[in-house]
Amino acid sequence: MTYITRDDASFLIMHGDKEPLVPTAQSKEFQEALVKAGVPSTLVIFPGAGHGGPQFNGPETMVQVSEFFVKTLNE
């Protein structure tokens, strides 16, 4: 977070709220820092998901990822 600058690439952050190693709060803080710096960023939190799992690969998630790339790559 120390080196976030306005010209950083867009972020799509996906985090399970049952992640055992990285607290959800860290992704939320990172998202806030990106937005504050003017970096386009989207945070998706998967209820009940840990570090990976089916929620990260489901059809709705794949649509979100695809839309993120289409939007980002066309900027």
Secondary structure in CASP SS format (residue, H / E / C, confidence):
PFRMAT SS
TARGET T0000
AUTHOR 0000-0000-0000
METHOD secondary structure of the structure
MODEL  1
M C 1.00
T C 1.00
Y C 1.00
I C 1.00
T C 1.00
R C 1.00
D C 1.00
D C 1.00
A C 1.00
S C 1.00
F E 1.00
L E 1.00
I E 1.00
M E 1.00
H E 1.00
G E 1.00
D C 1.00
K C 1.00
E C 1.00
P C 1.00
L C 1.00
V C 1.00
P C 1.00
T H 1.00
A H 1.00
Q H 1.00
S H 1.00
K H 1.00
E H 1.00
F H 1.00
Q H 1.00
E H 1.00
A H 1.00
L H 1.00
V H 1.00
K H 1.00
A H 1.00
G C 1.00
V C 1.00
P C 1.00
S E 1.00
T E 1.00
L E 1.00
V E 1.00
I E 1.00
F E 1.00
P C 1.00
G C 1.00
A C 1.00
G C 1.00
H C 1.00
G C 1.00
G C 1.00
P H 1.00
Q H 1.00
F H 1.00
N C 1.00
G C 1.00
P H 1.00
E H 1.00
T H 1.00
M H 1.00
V H 1.00
Q H 1.00
V H 1.00
S H 1.00
E H 1.00
F H 1.00
F H 1.00
V H 1.00
K H 1.00
T H 1.00
L H 1.00
N C 1.00
E C 1.00
END
